[in-house]
Amino acid sequence: MTQTRNRSLAGKVVLITGAARGIGAATAAALAERGARLVLTDLDQPPLDGLVARLGPDRAVGVVADVCD
């Protein structure tokens, strides 16, 4: 399991829904730390924009979207 946790995600793109807070934001931070590029979606733009700013625009892009329907 340790090998999986340390594996680089460079060159991979990950889509995370509900990314602005909680588990979504924590997952985004962890994956960015491992080198993934992120497409983050949420209904609430201000915290989504804040997360993208923290992760860096070269690492993440935020999209306001409702994926329920």
C-alpha positions in Angstrom: 0.0 0.0 0.0 2.9 2.4 0.7 4.0 2.1 -3.0 0.5 3.2 -4.2 0.5 6.2 -1.9 3.9 7.4 -3.1 3.3 6.8 -6.8 3.5 10.0 -9.0 0.4 11.1 -10.8 2.4 13.4 -13.1 0.7 13.5 -16.6 -2.7 12.4 -15.2 -5.8 14.5 -15.1 -8.4 13.9 -12.4 -12.0 15.2 -12.3 -13.4 15.9 -8.8 -17.0 16.8 -8.1 -17.9 18.5 -4.9 -14.4 19.8 -4.8 -14.8 23.1 -3.0 -14.9 21.8 0.6 -14.4 18.8 2.8 -13.4 15.5 1.4 -13.3 16.9 -2.2 -10.9 19.7 -1.3 -8.7 17.4 0.7 -8.6 14.9 -2.1 -7.7 17.6 -4.6 -4.9 18.8 -2.4 -3.5 15.3 -1.9 -3.7 14.5 -5.6 -2.1 17.8 -6.6 0.8 17.1 -4.2 1.4 13.8 -6.1 1.5 15.7 -9.4 -2.0 15.3 -10.9 -3.6 18.1 -12.9 -7.2 18.7 -11.6 -10.5 19.7 -13.0 -12.6 20.7 -10.0 -16.3 21.2 -10.0 -18.8 22.5 -7.4 -21.9 24.5 -7.1 -20.3 27.2 -5.0 -17.9 29.4 -6.9 -16.1 31.4 -4.1 -14.7 28.4 -2.2 -13.9 26.7 -5.5 -12.0 29.8 -6.7 -10.1 29.8 -3.4 -9.1 26.2 -3.8 -7.9 26.7 -7.3 -5.8 29.7 -6.1 -4.3 27.6 -3.3 -3.4 24.7 -5.6 -2.3 27.0 -8.4 -3.8 27.7 -11.8 -1.1 25.6 -13.4 -2.3 22.6 -11.4 -6.1 23.1 -11.2 -9.0 24.6 -13.1 -12.4 25.2 -11.4 -15.8 24.8 -13.1 -19.1 25.7 -11.5 -21.4 22.8 -12.4 -24.3 20.9 -11.2 -23.6 17.2 -11.9 -26.8 15.9 -10.2 -29.0 15.7 -13.3 
